Amino acid sequence: MKMRKKSDLPTKVCAHCGLPFTWRKKWERDWDHVKFCSDRCRRAGKAAA
């Protein structure tokens, strides 16, 4: 895979904080299921639910 500009990567909005975040290599296989921008938001989002 060729290098891409960060602006060319897909983005989503965090389900907890509402801020946009971009695709990361570590989420490559699971991008469809990623809902939170960080572990902190993921923990807070699960606690609120």
N, C-alpha and C positions, 0 to 999 in steps of 0.2 A: 504494500500500500504506500502510495506517495504521501509526502508530508502535505498537510493542509494548513491553511491559515485558520486561526482561531475563529474568525468571523464566518468561516464556511462550515463549521461544526454545528450539528443540531443542538437546539436549546430546549429547555423545559422550565416551568415555573415550580418552585418548591411548594409542596402541599402544606408546609407549616409556616414558613416565614414569608412566602409570596414573592421572593426574589428570583430572578432568572438565573439559571446555571447551565453550563455547557457540558457536552459529552466528554467523558474521560475514558482513556484506554482501559482502565480497570472495570468499567461498566460495559465493555464491548458486547459480551454475551447476554447481558441482562438489562439492556437499555430500556426495553419495553416495560419493565417492572420497577424501574427507579422512579421514586416519587419525591425524595428529599435530597437537598443539596449537600448535607453533611451528616455525620453521626449524631451531632448535637440536635439537629432538627428531627432526625429519625427517632431519637429517644423521646424528645418532647412531644412529637406528633403521636406516638403510640401511647404515651401517658395521658394525653388529652382525649384520646378516643375511647 
